[in-house]
Amino acid sequence: PLFTMVLAVFILKQHADKHSWLACIIGFIGTLIVMRPGIIEITLASAAALTMAFLYAGTNTTIKLLARKDNAEVITLWTNLMMLPLALVPALIFWVTPSIEQWPLVIGIGIVSSIGGYCFTRSVSAADARIVQPFQFSRMIFATAIGWIMFSELPDIWTWVGAGVIFGASYYIVYREGLARRSKGELTSG
């Protein structure tokens, strides 16, 4: 959510007030609490997670730009077509033919992923990217549940504290955006 706000300001030319920038800085502090550079070694996994957060924000920004000219169906179709060659390379290297029992799961994953991509594209297209992004925090809940159920792993206390700071900062950005929209609506209607 924090990278999305920064990209929305610089690329989409959306306005962010000083409160939103302060919340963004606090959210980055939350990221530092999770990663704890200098206290624990920054692993490839944590660097990859930070990189993916930035790339995910880039995806949101790109969808918002494309939505100015194209509809969600076209954006989703082209997204899937562009991912095909990227997925093809590792598939050719590591391919294992699914069994008969696995094919329904493979097809189901494809269908559900496509529907999810379409719904996400519609939501980002319809609303301010800074508003939609905090809802992605639900992924942390599901990832934690899967990690606990499948791998008996739970995040440590500092990860929870940092995630709470990030969530709080992101929520504040959404809250401020809501206040700005309401006051703007009151100004135009009054």
C-alpha distance (Angstrom), angle and dihedral (degrees) to the residues before:
residue distance angle dihedral
P1 . . .
L2 3.78 . .
F3 3.80 94.7 .
T4 3.80 88.3 45.8
M5 3.80 90.8 56.9
V6 3.80 92.2 49.5
L7 3.81 92.6 48.3
A8 3.82 91.6 44.2
V9 3.79 89.7 55.5
F10 3.80 97.3 45.6
I11 3.81 102.0 33.9
L12 3.81 105.4 25.1
K13 3.82 92.3 35.2
Q14 3.81 91.8 -129.5
H15 3.79 116.1 159.9
A16 3.80 123.1 -111.2
D17 3.80 120.9 -176.1
K18 3.80 126.0 -143.3
H19 3.82 90.6 -94.1
S20 3.81 90.8 57.8
W21 3.80 91.4 48.5
L22 3.80 90.2 49.9
A23 3.82 89.6 49.8
C24 3.81 88.7 49.7
I25 3.82 90.8 53.5
I26 3.82 90.4 47.8
G27 3.81 88.9 49.7
F28 3.80 89.5 52.6
I29 3.80 88.3 52.0
G30 3.82 85.8 54.3
T31 3.80 88.1 54.6
L32 3.81 89.4 52.2
I33 3.82 89.6 50.4
V34 3.81 89.5 54.7
M35 3.81 94.8 44.6
R36 3.85 96.7 35.7
P37 3.83 96.9 -161.9
G38 3.78 111.9 -155.6
I39 3.80 91.4 19.4
I40 3.78 98.7 62.8
E41 3.77 127.7 15.2
I42 3.79 113.6 -92.6
T43 3.77 102.5 -122.1
L44 3.76 129.5 -154.2
A45 3.81 87.6 -108.0
S46 3.82 93.9 57.1
A47 3.81 91.9 44.7
A48 3.81 89.0 49.1
A49 3.81 90.8 50.1
L50 3.80 91.4 52.2
T51 3.80 91.0 46.4
M52 3.80 91.0 49.2
A53 3.81 90.7 50.6
F54 3.80 89.2 55.3
L55 3.81 92.8 45.2
Y56 3.79 90.4 47.8
A57 3.80 89.4 53.6
G58 3.80 87.5 49.6
T59 3.80 89.0 53.6
N60 3.80 90.9 52.3
T61 3.79 91.1 49.2
T62 3.80 92.2 47.7
I63 3.81 91.5 49.9
K64 3.80 89.6 50.7
L65 3.81 90.9 51.0
L66 3.81 93.2 46.8
A67 3.82 91.6 46.3
R68 3.79 88.8 65.7
K69 3.83 88.2 71.2
D70 3.82 108.3 15.0
N71 3.79 136.2 46.9
A72 3.81 125.9 -117.4
E73 3.82 93.7 -100.8
V74 3.81 92.5 57.8
I75 3.81 93.1 44.0
T76 3.82 91.8 49.4
L77 3.80 92.6 47.2
W78 3.80 92.9 50.4
T79 3.80 91.9 44.2
N80 3.80 90.6 55.2
L81 3.81 92.2 44.7
M82 3.81 91.5 50.3
M83 3.82 91.8 49.1
L84 3.80 91.2 53.4
P85 3.83 97.0 77.9
L86 3.81 90.5 42.2
A87 3.80 90.8 54.0
L88 3.80 92.9 41.0
V89 3.81 95.6 67.4
P90 3.84 97.2 58.1
A91 3.82 89.8 36.9
L92 3.81 90.6 58.3
I93 3.80 91.0 48.9
F94 3.81 100.0 42.4
W95 3.82 103.0 23.9
V96 3.78 117.8 151.8
T97 3.78 114.9 178.7
P98 3.81 109.8 -121.6
S99 3.77 117.6 -121.3
I100 3.80 121.8 -117.3
E101 3.82 88.9 -98.3
Q102 3.81 91.7 52.3
W103 3.82 97.9 50.8
P104 3.83 95.1 78.6
L105 3.82 88.3 52.4
V106 3.81 92.1 48.7
I107 3.81 91.5 48.9
G108 3.81 91.1 44.3
I109 3.79 91.7 51.6
G110 3.80 89.6 50.6
I111 3.80 92.9 50.3
V112 3.80 95.7 44.0
S113 3.83 91.7 45.2
S114 3.80 91.5 51.1
I115 3.81 92.4 48.2
G116 3.81 90.4 46.7
G117 3.81 91.2 49.1
Y118 3.79 90.8 50.0
C119 3.82 92.8 48.5
F120 3.79 91.3 47.3
T121 3.81 91.0 48.9
R122 3.81 90.3 50.3
S123 3.81 92.0 50.1
V124 3.80 94.5 48.2
S125 3.82 90.5 44.4
A126 3.80 93.4 50.8
A127 3.80 101.1 42.9
D128 3.75 139.7 39.1
A129 3.81 107.9 -78.6
R130 3.81 90.5 -129.2
I131 3.81 89.6 58.2
V132 3.81 97.4 48.6
Q133 3.79 97.3 44.1
P134 3.83 100.3 69.6
F135 3.79 89.5 61.2
Q136 3.79 85.9 68.9
F137 3.81 87.2 75.5
S138 3.78 86.7 84.4
R139 3.81 85.2 75.4
M140 3.80 89.4 66.8
I141 3.79 89.8 56.4
F142 3.81 92.1 50.9
A143 3.82 93.4 42.6
T144 3.80 90.1 51.1
A145 3.81 91.4 48.7
I146 3.81 92.0 49.1
G147 3.83 91.5 46.2
W148 3.78 90.5 50.8
I149 3.82 96.7 44.1
M150 3.80 98.6 40.7
F151 3.80 103.5 29.6
S152 3.83 105.2 19.3
E153 3.82 88.8 -122.4
L154 3.77 125.2 140.9
P155 3.81 126.4 -180.0
D156 3.80 115.3 -107.2
I157 3.80 122.6 -111.7
W158 3.83 93.9 -94.8
T159 3.78 91.2 55.2
W160 3.81 89.2 53.6
V161 3.83 91.6 46.6
G162 3.81 92.2 48.7
A163 3.80 91.9 45.5
G164 3.81 88.9 50.7
V165 3.81 91.0 52.2
I166 3.82 91.0 48.2
F167 3.81 91.6 47.1
G168 3.82 92.0 47.3
A169 3.80 92.3 49.5
S170 3.80 91.9 47.3
Y171 3.80 91.9 47.2
Y172 3.81 89.4 51.1
I173 3.81 90.6 52.8
V174 3.82 89.6 52.9
Y175 3.82 90.4 45.4
R176 3.82 91.7 51.9
E177 3.79 90.4 47.3
G178 3.81 89.2 53.1
L179 3.81 91.1 50.6
A180 3.79 90.8 49.5
R181 3.80 92.2 49.6
R182 3.81 92.4 48.1
S183 3.79 93.5 49.1
K184 3.79 90.3 45.7
G185 3.82 89.4 50.6
E186 3.80 90.3 48.8
L187 3.79 90.4 50.2
T188 3.81 93.7 49.8
S189 3.81 95.2 42.3
G190 3.81 95.7 42.0
